[in-house]
Amino acid sequence: MSSSARQNNEWVLKFSICVSGAAAGETVEQSHALAEVIGEEIAKAGQVLTTGATVGLPYFAAVGAKKANGMSIGFSPAASMREHVRKYHLPHDVFDFINFTGMNYVGRDLYLVQSSDAIITIGGRFGSLHEFTSALEDHKPCGILLGSGGTADEIPELMKKLPPPKGDLVILDDNPKRLVEKIIEILNKKDADILRQLRERDERWFLKPADRLKRAG
């Protein structure tokens, strides 16, 4: 879900980075402050935060993003705001936009990962493991915040026992700011050709009548 924008009259890429983590349990108590820092760092870097529009660690990441005046997009398992609030009992106050997927939790997880350029796992339980493996299978950069407990601290050992085909896309770090920087660095390298195209070619040719007619003909 990367997009482009102009900064100082030059095109830059803006990436959507998903924060995945437990909605409840021990790692929320242990690592909610770390999740908030991750959200802040994503926003400060000018990127877009995506989460499952849920409580727990993803919620704290969204709080951090909004504190830094960043963009926060939630992907809800519900089909509407009514379901989101009444059926799933999920928050709405820290999101600039909520995508009501109507896919319940498992389908929502896949949609969230597919709609994000990278994923960062903080703490977590089985749902976070599902999002991590889905992202890795789709060859997306995966950041793991070591020391945050739960799934995040189990993944390194799991990778030793079950080496993934794209293990080089998994970034392990115990520093939130450094982890976000490493993920953005990978994304910038991956899409360097796209950025070069944006900067070297007029990507708004379709707004010019003469060009429209020429291409149509």
C-alpha positions, 0 to 999 in steps of 0.5 A: 500500500505504498504511495508517493508524495512530494517533499521539498519539491521532490518525489518520495515514497511513503510506505505502510508499516503494519504493527502486529501484537497481542490484543490482551495478555502479559505482553500488553502489560510488558510492552505497551510502551514499546508499541507506542514508541514504534508507532511514533517512530513510524509516524516521525519517519513520514510513513503510514501505520496500519493495524488490525484496528484492535485493542492491546499492542496495536492500539498503543502503536496507533496512539503513538502514531497519532501523538506524532501527528502521523497517519493511522489506518485500521483494518477491522474484522467487522463489516461496519462501524456498528459491528466494529463497536457493538459486535467486536467491541473494538476502538475507533478513536485513534484511526484516521480511516477504518477499512471494514473488511467484513472478513472476521479475524483470520480473513482480516489478518491476511487482508491487513498483511496484503495491504501493508508493505512491511510488518513489525511484530511486538509481543504477540500470540498465535494471531501475531504468528499468523500475520508474521508467517503470512507476511514472510510467505508473501516476501515482505520485510518483517521486523521483530522487536526482541525483548517484547515477549510472546511471539516476537521472542519465540520467532528467532528459535522457530526460524532455527528449527524451520528455516524460512526461504526468505529469512534475510527479510526478517530483521531482529532488533531490541531497539524500536527506533533502529528497527523502524529505520532498518525496515524503511531502509529495506523498503527504499532499496526494494522500490528504488527503481519506482522512486527513480521513475517518479523522479525522472518521468512526468507521472501526471501525463494523464492530466494533460489533454494533448498527451491523453489524446496522443495515448488514446490514438 
